Amino acid sequence: MTEQLISFETAKLAKEKGFNWQTFMIWMFGCPPWEDDDYWCPAMNIWYRRERDYLCDIPYHEPWYYSPTQGHLGMWIREVHQIHVEIYCNASGWGWILTKINGTTIEEIMDDIFFDSYEKAYEVGLLRALARV
């Protein structure tokens, strides 16, 4: 089992808000992060090759975005901006609540919007937290 990486939209917003924790995985040119040595990016119509823990055969230019796991981004938001993304489950599905580290509620999910998975609820909660930073 592997942890869920954040989406491209979340990675862009995180970088905009100052996220700079280095991760091995990155979003580049809007193409998803990859772990294999070779990777096809349909957005750029190009093959990428990775050797020895760095990217090669790729002309370096923006945009690229660090792609942490949801847990690492949640930790950064908590440590740097003092906002905790809490995920919970009820009969309607998965939801989120944003709280300050002191326990004060900042924002709650709307009663009629729940998600089918923990990961989707966490992703949306992370986006809402980043929007408040």
C-alpha positions in Angstrom: 0.0 0.0 0.0 1.3 3.4 -0.9 0.3 6.9 0.3 -1.7 9.1 -2.0 0.2 11.8 -3.8 -1.4 15.2 -4.1 -3.1 16.2 -7.3 -1.6 18.6 -9.8 -4.0 21.4 -8.8 -3.1 21.0 -5.2 0.7 20.9 -6.0 0.3 24.2 -7.9 -1.5 25.9 -5.1 0.9 24.5 -2.5 3.9 26.0 -4.4 2.1 29.3 -4.7 1.6 29.3 -0.9 5.2 28.6 -0.3 5.5 24.8 0.0 9.1 24.0 -0.7 9.8 20.7 1.1 11.8 18.7 -1.4 10.3 15.4 -2.5 11.5 12.8 -4.9 8.4 13.0 -6.9 7.5 16.1 -8.9 4.8 17.2 -11.3 6.4 18.5 -14.5 4.6 20.0 -17.4 1.3 19.0 -16.0 2.2 15.3 -16.3 1.7 13.0 -13.2 4.7 12.0 -11.1 6.3 8.7 -12.0 8.4 6.1 -10.4 9.6 4.0 -13.3 12.8 4.7 -15.2 10.9 5.6 -18.4 7.7 7.6 -18.5 5.5 8.8 -21.4 3.9 12.2 -20.9 1.0 12.6 -23.3 0.7 16.4 -22.5 4.2 17.0 -23.9 4.2 14.1 -26.3 7.7 13.1 -25.0 9.4 10.2 -23.1 11.2 11.0 -19.9 14.1 9.0 -18.5 15.2 9.0 -14.9 18.6 7.8 -13.9 20.4 7.8 -10.5 17.6 9.7 -8.6 17.5 12.7 -10.9 15.7 13.6 -14.0 17.7 13.6 -17.2 17.1 14.1 -20.9 14.6 16.8 -20.0 15.1 20.4 -20.8 14.9 22.1 -17.4 12.3 24.9 -17.3 9.2 25.8 -15.3 6.7 24.8 -14.4 7.5 21.9 -12.1 5.9 21.3 -8.7 6.9 19.1 -5.8 4.5 16.2 -5.3 4.4 15.2 -1.7 2.0 12.7 -0.2 -1.2 14.1 1.2 0.2 13.3 4.7 3.4 15.3 4.1 1.4 18.3 2.8 -1.0 18.1 5.8 2.1 18.1 8.1 3.5 21.2 6.4 0.2 23.1 6.6 0.0 22.1 10.3 3.6 23.0 11.2 3.9 26.2 9.1 0.4 27.6 9.1 -1.0 26.0 12.3 -4.1 24.6 10.5 -5.1 20.9 10.9 -7.1 19.1 8.4 -9.3 16.6 10.2 -11.0 13.8 8.2 -14.0 11.9 9.6 -16.6 9.4 8.4 -20.4 9.2 9.0 -23.4 7.5 7.3 -23.2 10.1 4.5 -19.5 9.4 3.6 -16.2 11.1 4.3 -15.9 14.7 5.3 -13.3 17.2 6.6 -13.0 20.0 9.2 -10.3 22.7 9.4 -9.2 23.6 12.9 -6.5 25.8 14.3 -3.9 24.0 16.4 -5.6 25.3 19.6 -8.8 23.4 18.6 -10.8 26.4 17.2 -12.9 25.3 14.2 -12.1 27.4 11.1 -14.3 25.8 8.5 -16.5 22.7 8.2 -17.7 20.8 5.1 -21.2 21.6 4.0 -23.8 19.1 5.3 -24.8 17.9 1.8 -21.2 17.4 0.4 -19.4 14.2 1.4 -17.0 12.0 -0.5 -16.7 8.3 -1.3 -13.1 7.9 0.0 -10.8 9.2 2.7 -8.3 10.3 0.2 -10.7 12.5 -1.8 -12.0 14.2 1.4 -8.4 14.8 2.5 -7.5 16.3 -0.9 -10.4 18.7 -0.8 -9.6 19.6 2.8 -6.0 20.3 1.9 -7.1 22.6 -0.9 -9.5 24.5 1.5 -6.6 24.8 4.0 -4.2 26.1 1.4 -6.9 28.7 0.2 -6.9 30.0 3.8 -3.1 30.4 4.0 
